[in-house]
């Protein structure tokens, strides 16, 4: 598996969403054309992975409840945040500076046609990356994402996930809390879970890890999980 990797750096959420959609729709359309005209030889669909960091923004998945956003429009402006209902799965989450957001656009028909397995692979990449920093993480039964002490009352989420998949092409992805301002999570019921905390690598480690270094390590772990190389 070969992945075309791009680091977009700090980027407005809408701009990143538009760029994702353009790549995603290109892949979906190509797959549709391939099935309509199998006699025409066309290039295989490429895989992409985009890393970025967003200004303060809250996004609500198509199965989410807007009541989990605890601010009105005026209050959003006061804290310098935007809000977008979007077309991924899952409920509400926050993106902001100090958080690594990853958008894999993979053709799962070239890997495995199992969206749950795909999410488990992404989770495992994050778990293994955190382990390299001495942070023991795992999964919280019944919920997507990566958690610290998932089997204890102190369970807290460190990485949220939400994806969209059409014709086995994926988009959206994960948000890893490296060193964001966790106070922004107080303005929502994260992922619709009102009795669990949100944490970050900075909080767990007691120091602020290097953002670029963490990004590189996670990039390596994603490649390892999917047995991929980067172009």
N, C-alpha and C positions, 0 to 999 in steps of 0.2 A: 504494500500500500504506500503510495506516494502522496504527500500532503504539501500543498502550496501554502506557505506560512507568510502572514503579514502582521506587523505590529503597527496598529494605527495610532498608538499613543493616546493622549487626551483628545476626545472627540465628542461633540454634541450627540445626544442620544438619537434624535431624529435623523441626523446625517448618517450615523452608523446603521440605523435601521434601514434607511433607503439603500445604502451600499450593500447590506446583507440581502435585501429583497431583490436587488438587481442580479446578484450572483445566483441566488436561489432560483429565481424565475427562469434564468438562462438554463440552469441544469434541468429543471422540471420540463421546460419546453423541448429541450434536446431529447430527453427521455421519451416524451410523447411522440416526437417526430420519428425516433428510432423504431417505436412500436407500430406506428402507422405505415412506415416504409422500411421494413426490415431488409429489403433488397439493396438499399442504399448504404454504402459503407461510410460510417461517421466515426469521429474520434470518441474514445471512451470518456465518460464523465469524470472530471477531475475532482479531487477532494481539496477543501480549503480549511484553514484555521486562522481566525483573526483574533488578536489580543488587543484590548483597549482599556481606557479608563474614562468614565463619564463625569460631567458635572452633576450636581445634586439632582436626582430624578427618582420618581416613584413610577413603577410600571405594574399594571394589573393584567394578569392572564385572563383568557376568555372564559375560564371556569371560576374566576374569582368573584369576590363580593366587594363592591366599592365602599361598603360600610367599614371595611378594614383600613381605609384611609381616614385618619382621624383629624384631617385638616380641611378647611374650605379653601377656595381660590385665593382669598386675601391672605390667609395664613401661609399658604404655599409661597406666595410672593415675598412675604416677610422673612422667610428662611432661605430664600433664593433657590427654590426647588421647582421643578416642573412635574407634571403628571401625564402619563399616557396609558390608555387602554390599548393592549396589543394582542397579537394573534398567536401567542405561545400558550402552552398549558400552564397550570398552576395558578396561584393566587397573587397577592401583592408582594412586591419586594422593593428594596432601595438600591440604587447605584450611586456612587460618588467617589470623589478623590480618595486614593488609598485602597481602592478595591480593584482587583484584577478581574475584568470581564472577558470571557472567552466565547467566541462564536464559531463552532465547528459546522461547516457545511459539507457533510459527507454523503456519499451515495451508499446507503447500507446494503443495497443489492450486491455490491462488490465485496461486502464484508460479512454481514449476517443480517437476515431480515427479522430482527427482534428488537423493538424499541426499548423494552425493559432491560435487555442485556446491554444495549448501548449506554443507557443511563448508569448501569452498574459499572461499566468500564470507565466512564468519566469519573464516577465517584471513587473508584479504586485508584485512578491516577492522582486524584487530590489526596486521598488517604496516604498513599505511598510518598508523595511529596512532603506532606506534613510530618510523616515519620522520619524523614531525613533531617528535619529540624528538631526532632525530639518531642513532637506533639503526637500523642496517641489519639487517633480519631477512628470513627466507625460509622455505621448506619443506624438510624432510628427506625425501628420496624413500622411499616405503614406509611413512611414519609420519604420523599426523595431528598437528596442532598447529603452533606457530610456533617457529622456531629461530634462533639467532644462529650465524653462520658454518657453515651446514649442510653445506657442501662440504669442510670442513676437519676434521682429527682433533679439533680443539677444539670441535666442534659441541656446543651446549648449548641446552636447551629453556627458553623463557621463558613459554610459554602452552600449557597442556594442554587437550584437548577430548575430550568423550565425550557422545554423544547417544542418545536413544531416539526411535523414530518408529513410530507406529501410525496407520493410515488417513491417512497423510501429515501427521499432527499431530506436532510435535516437542516434546521436553522435555529437561531437563538442558542442558549447554552447554559453557562454557569457564571456565578459571581462569587469570587473568593475574597473574604475579608482579610486583607493583609494589615493595613493600619488606617482604616477609615474612621471618621468621627461617628462612633456608635450611637451618639445621641439622636441622630437622624432616624434610627429605627424606632425611637419612642413615639414617633408620629404615625405609626402604622401598627397593625397586628400582623407581624411578618408571616407570610405564607398562610395566613388565617389561623395561626397557632397562638393562642393567647396566654398559655401557661408555661412557655419555654423562652429562655433568654437567647440573645444573639451575641456572638463573641468574635474575636479577631486573633490573628497570629500575634499581634502586638500585646494584646491582653494576656494571652496564654504564655507567651515567652517572657514578658516583663521588659521587653525592649522592642524598638521599631526595626523589623527586618528590612533589608534592602529590597525595594520593589522589583528592580530589574533582575536581581539574582533569583528571587522567588519565581518570577515569570519564566526564567530560563530553566529552572529545575522542573517546574510543572510541564513545560513544553517537552522536556526529556521524558517525563513519566507518561505523558499522553502517547508519545511515539512508542514507548515500550509496551503499553497496554494494547495498542492497535497494531503492533509489529510493523511500524511505519518508518519511513524516512522523509525528511523535509527537502523540498526543492528550493 
